[in-house]
Amino acid sequence: MRNQQVRFCRSFDDASIAYAVSGEGPPVVMLPNWLTHLEYQWRSVAWRPWLEALSARYRLIRYDPRGCGLSDRDVSDLSFHTWVRDLEAVVDAAGAERFSLVGVCQGGPVALEFVGQHADRVERLVLYGTYARGRNRRSTAPLEPQKAKVMLEMMELGWGQEDHAFMRAFATQFQPEGSMEHLRSWCELQRAAASPQNAVALTRIMFDIDVQDSAARVRCPTLIAHPERDAAVPVEEGRLLARLIPGAQFVQLDSANHFMLADEPAWQALVSVLHAFLPPPRTAAGPFAELTEREKQLLDFVARGLDNHQIAAQLGISEKTVRNHVSAIFTKLEVESRAQAVVLAREAGYGARPAGN
């Protein structure tokens, strides 16, 4: 499945951030680590299972953080703060007012910080293979700062080189049970995602993250899933998150792979847990089943932020006719205001294109 639409938005400092929308249903925003490329991810053995599992049931929104992928590579401000601000820009541009967040690896701390600042916008939170503290902050974990230093040195020398010892060590850390195909896929993703210089700069930021205070303030329903023998992020970091976040559900997965393989039982177990935890997709029997095709067309315009006058101009009909249709839509959806209709419609995938496009 690959029906994504790639778009671009401007962040707070005018940096261009690439984001993609795929699938239909309740909105789910996926926060990846910085090793991403919106187009290449569909060919990546690490990312494709995630994209297929989420796009099949939800309106999946994801993006390339600044410094990598299709987003601006040459930016002056690379910091954890800018990662959070970029997420704000993406969800606003995508018209997602209330949504679920899925934070994978480095995306987890960004998700936690965003929830701390915008708790009213996040319906549910999923944290997979992630942490509240980067490697340099794990004073209780043996040799973590030393391991971080060695990784940075190897990245500078062997980034994206398939025959380099770093590449084999990197791929083995993330998918120790992977094949040569997985090794090649990781190498291709590295070359597509970031330059060696940006890879090192972004990793330094990642290693110094500490969002334990933000984690303790999370109040939305939270699912924490972690591979039991994860070499990239120790399972103890997942357990720490479960202790920090009140009422969090913790699932330990029987796997050694940070990015689990699509054919291993633990991956199927995770998909089942995800589908049970995230909001269910709307069915044909839902509130939109009674809408006519014309009403669905109008609702899409409403969800995109157009007023009755603008919709009338777009469709070449009278404003009174638009008002009558909108009134009928409100009745069928059992809402009392335009704002309520917009929220309900966007959760169902309406309004995917911003007004004016």
C-alpha positions in Angstrom: 0.0 0.0 0.0 1.5 3.3 -1.0 -1.1 6.1 -1.6 0.8 8.8 0.2 0.8 12.5 -0.7 3.9 14.4 0.1 3.6 18.1 1.0 5.8 20.8 2.5 5.2 23.4 5.2 7.2 26.1 6.9 8.3 25.8 10.5 8.6 28.7 12.9 12.0 29.8 11.4 10.9 29.3 7.8 12.7 25.9 7.5 10.9 23.7 4.9 9.6 20.5 6.5 8.3 17.7 4.3 5.4 15.6 5.5 3.3 12.9 4.1 -0.3 11.7 4.5 -1.5 8.2 3.7 -4.6 6.1 4.5 -8.0 7.1 5.8 -9.5 7.0 9.3 -8.8 8.6 12.7 -5.6 10.7 12.5 -2.4 9.1 13.8 0.8 11.2 13.7 4.0 9.1 13.6 7.2 10.6 15.0 10.2 8.7 13.7 13.8 9.0 14.5 15.9 11.2 12.3 16.9 8.3 10.0 14.0 8.9 7.6 13.1 9.7 4.0 9.4 9.9 3.2 9.8 8.2 -0.2 12.5 5.7 0.6 10.8 4.5 3.8 8.3 2.5 1.7 11.3 0.4 0.5 12.9 0.2 3.9 12.7 -3.2 5.6 12.7 -1.3 8.9 9.9 1.1 8.2 7.6 -0.4 5.6 5.8 -2.8 8.1 4.9 0.2 10.2 3.6 2.2 7.3 1.5 -0.6 6.0 0.0 -1.5 9.5 -0.9 2.1 10.3 -2.0 3.4 6.8 -4.4 0.4 6.5 -6.6 1.7 9.3 -5.8 5.4 10.0 -5.0 8.7 8.4 -1.3 8.4 8.9 0.7 11.7 9.1 4.5 11.5 9.2 7.4 13.8 8.4 11.1 14.1 7.8 12.7 16.1 10.7 14.9 19.1 9.6 18.4 18.1 8.5 17.3 14.9 6.8 15.1 13.3 4.2 13.1 15.7 2.0 13.1 18.5 4.6 15.7 21.3 4.6 19.2 19.8 5.1 21.1 23.1 5.5 19.5 24.7 8.6 21.2 26.9 11.2 19.2 25.6 14.2 19.4 21.9 14.9 18.2 21.2 18.4 15.7 19.2 20.4 13.6 22.4 20.7 13.4 22.7 16.9 12.2 19.1 16.6 9.2 19.8 18.8 8.5 23.1 16.9 8.6 21.3 13.6 6.0 18.8 14.8 3.7 21.7 15.7 4.1 23.1 12.2 3.3 19.7 10.6 0.1 18.9 12.5 -1.1 22.4 11.9 -0.4 22.2 8.2 -2.1 18.8 8.0 -5.2 20.1 9.7 -4.9 17.7 12.6 -6.5 19.3 15.6 -6.8 16.2 17.9 -4.9 13.0 17.1 -3.0 10.0 18.5 0.8 10.1 18.6 3.1 7.2 17.8 6.7 7.9 18.9 9.3 5.4 17.7 12.9 5.5 19.0 14.0 9.2 19.0 10.5 10.2 18.2 9.4 9.2 21.7 11.0 12.1 23.5 9.7 14.5 21.0 6.2 13.1 21.5 6.5 13.4 25.3 7.6 17.0 25.1 4.8 17.8 22.6 2.2 16.2 25.0 3.6 18.3 27.8 2.9 21.5 25.8 -0.3 20.5 24.0 -2.1 17.9 26.1 -5.5 18.9 24.8 -4.5 17.9 21.2 -3.3 14.3 21.9 -5.9 11.6 22.3 -3.6 8.6 22.8 0.1 8.1 23.0 2.1 5.1 21.8 5.8 4.8 22.7 7.8 2.1 21.0 11.5 1.2 21.6 12.1 4.6 23.1 13.3 6.4 26.1 13.1 9.5 28.3 16.9 9.9 28.6 19.6 9.7 25.9 22.7 7.6 26.1 24.8 10.4 27.8 22.1 10.7 30.5 21.9 7.1 31.5 24.3 7.1 34.4 22.8 3.9 35.8 23.5 2.0 32.5 27.0 0.5 32.3 29.2 2.0 29.6 26.4 3.9 27.8 28.3 7.2 27.5 31.4 5.3 26.2 29.3 3.5 23.7 27.8 6.8 22.5 31.3 8.2 21.9 32.4 5.1 19.9 29.3 5.3 17.8 29.8 8.9 16.9 33.4 8.2 15.8 32.3 5.3 13.6 29.5 7.3 12.1 32.0 10.0 10.9 34.1 7.3 9.1 31.6 4.8 7.8 28.2 6.4 7.3 26.3 4.9 4.3 29.2 2.6 3.3 28.0 -1.0 2.9 31.4 -2.6 3.3 32.4 -0.6 6.4 32.6 -2.2 9.8 30.3 0.6 11.2 27.5 -0.3 8.8 27.5 -3.9 9.9 27.7 -2.9 13.6 24.9 -0.4 13.0 22.5 -2.8 11.2 23.3 -5.6 13.7 22.4 -3.3 16.6 19.0 -2.5 15.1 18.1 -5.8 13.4 20.5 -8.5 14.7 18.3 -11.2 13.2 18.2 -9.5 9.8 19.6 -10.8 6.5 22.0 -9.3 4.0 19.0 -7.7 2.4 18.4 -5.9 5.7 22.0 -4.7 5.8 21.7 -3.3 2.3 18.4 -1.6 3.1 19.9 0.1 6.2 22.8 1.3 4.1 20.5 2.7 1.4 18.4 4.4 4.1 21.4 6.0 5.6 22.5 7.5 2.3 19.0 8.8 1.5 18.3 10.1 5.0 21.2 12.3 5.9 24.8 13.4 5.2 27.5 12.0 7.5 27.9 15.5 9.0 24.2 15.9 9.8 23.9 12.3 11.0 26.6 13.0 13.7 25.1 16.4 14.6 21.6 14.9 15.0 22.9 11.9 17.0 24.7 14.2 19.4 21.4 15.9 20.2 19.7 12.6 20.6 22.3 11.3 23.1 21.8 14.4 25.4 18.0 14.3 25.6 16.3 14.1 29.0 12.5 14.5 29.2 11.8 12.6 32.4 9.9 15.6 33.8 7.7 15.8 30.7 7.0 12.1 30.9 5.8 12.4 34.5 3.2 15.0 33.4 1.6 12.9 30.7 -2.1 12.2 31.5 -3.5 10.8 28.2 -3.9 7.0 27.7 -0.4 5.7 27.0 0.9 2.4 25.5 4.6 1.6 25.9 6.0 -1.4 23.9 9.6 -2.5 23.9 11.5 -5.5 22.5 12.9 -7.5 25.4 16.4 -7.9 24.1 16.7 -4.5 22.3 20.4 -3.6 21.8 19.7 -0.1 20.5 17.6 1.0 23.4 17.7 -1.2 26.5 14.3 -2.5 27.7 15.1 -0.9 31.1 14.5 2.5 29.4 11.0 1.3 28.4 10.3 0.2 32.0 11.5 3.6 33.3 8.9 5.3 31.0 6.2 3.0 32.4 7.1 4.0 35.9 7.2 7.7 35.0 3.9 8.0 33.1 0.9 7.5 35.4 -1.3 4.6 34.3 0.8 3.6 31.3 0.3 0.2 29.8 3.6 -1.7 29.3 4.1 -4.5 26.8 7.3 -6.4 26.6 7.9 -8.1 23.2 9.8 -11.3 22.7 12.3 -10.0 20.2 16.0 -9.0 19.9 15.2 -6.6 17.0 14.8 -2.9 17.7 13.0 -2.7 14.4 11.2 -6.1 14.4 11.0 -8.2 11.3 7.6 -8.4 9.5 7.5 -12.2 9.8 8.4 -12.6 13.5 5.5 -13.4 15.9 6.4 -10.4 18.1 5.6 -8.0 15.3 2.2 -9.5 14.8 1.7 -9.3 18.5 2.6 -5.6 18.5 0.2 -4.8 15.5 -2.6 -6.5 17.5 -1.9 -4.4 20.6 -1.6 -1.2 18.5 -5.0 -1.8 16.8 -6.7 -2.5 20.1 -5.2 0.6 21.8 -5.6 3.2 19.0 -9.1 4.6 18.2 -11.0 2.2 16.0 -11.5 3.1 12.3 -14.9 4.3 11.4 -17.2 1.8 9.7 -19.8 2.1 7.1 -22.4 2.2 10.0 -20.8 5.3 11.5 -22.2 8.8 11.4 -21.0 9.4 7.8 -23.0 6.5 6.3 -26.1 8.6 5.7 -24.4 11.5 3.9 -25.0 11.8 0.2 -22.1 12.2 -2.2 -22.8 15.9 -2.5 -22.9 16.3 1.3 -19.6 14.4 1.6 -18.1 16.8 -1.0 -19.3 19.8 1.0 -18.1 18.3 4.3 -14.6 18.0 2.8 -14.6 21.7 2.0 -15.9 22.5 5.6 -13.1 20.4 7.0 -10.6 22.3 4.9 -11.7 25.6 6.6 -13.8 27.1 3.8 -16.9 29.2 4.7 -20.2 28.9 3.0 -19.4 31.7 0.6 -16.2 30.1 -0.5 -17.8 26.7 -0.9 -20.6 28.2 -3.1 -17.9 29.8 -5.3 -16.0 26.5 -5.6 -19.1 24.5 -6.6 -20.9 27.1 -8.6 -24.1 26.9 -6.5 -25.9 29.5 -4.3 -24.8 30.2 -0.8 -28.4 29.4 0.4 -28.0 25.9 -1.1 -24.7 25.5 0.7 -26.4 26.5 4.0 -29.2 23.9 3.5 -26.6 21.2 2.8 -24.5 22.1 5.8 -27.6 22.1 8.0 -28.5 18.6 6.8 -24.9 17.5 7.5 -25.0 18.8 11.1 -28.2 16.9 11.6 -26.9 13.6 10.3 -23.6 13.9 12.2 -25.5 15.0 15.4 -23.4 18.1 15.9 -24.4 21.6 16.9 -21.7 23.7 15.5 -19.3 24.0 12.5 -16.3 23.5 14.9 -17.7 20.2 16.1 -18.3 19.1 12.5 -14.8 20.0 11.5 -13.2 18.0 14.3 -15.4 14.9 13.5 -14.7 15.2 9.8 -10.9 15.6 10.1 -10.8 12.6 12.4 -12.4 10.6 9.6 -9.9 11.8 7.0 -11.9 14.6 5.5 -10.1 17.9 4.6 -6.8 16.2 3.7 -5.9 19.1 1.3 -5.5 22.5 2.9 -7.8 25.3 1.7 -6.6 26.9 -1.4 -5.0 23.8 -2.9 
